[in-house]
């Protein structure tokens, strides 16, 4: 492997501090895209459809970055780094969160928490009472 594919965190690629709550930012993005699509005359179903397709597009870009980081395309070689993959995966997550916020503007965060708990319960052992923080205790 080349050193390009082994590189994981270039110093200049680290983002600065987040200034607001993640869900506040996601909500602002969702409202921006809703306004943009609404101005184009798209109804709600069309907007949601395009937002879900955007998740697929971002997933494709993450896949392309993995192929480039692994150098498995003989025509392109080592075209991406693992840092590129990290960035593309973050794009997938952000786009998914924006989609959820657009479809469930009143409870996207709570809905995601519920879905995560339900899905995680299928894989993670239940925490015993001793493992859980006491009310008001932070972890």
Secondary structure, DSSP 8 states (H G I E B T S, - for coil): --HHHH----GGG------S-HHHHHHHHHHHHHHHHHHTT--HHHHHHHHHHHHHHHHHHHHHHHHHHHT--TTT-S---HHHHHHHHHHHHHHHHHHHHHH-TTTHHHHHHHHHHHHHHTTS----TTTS--TT---
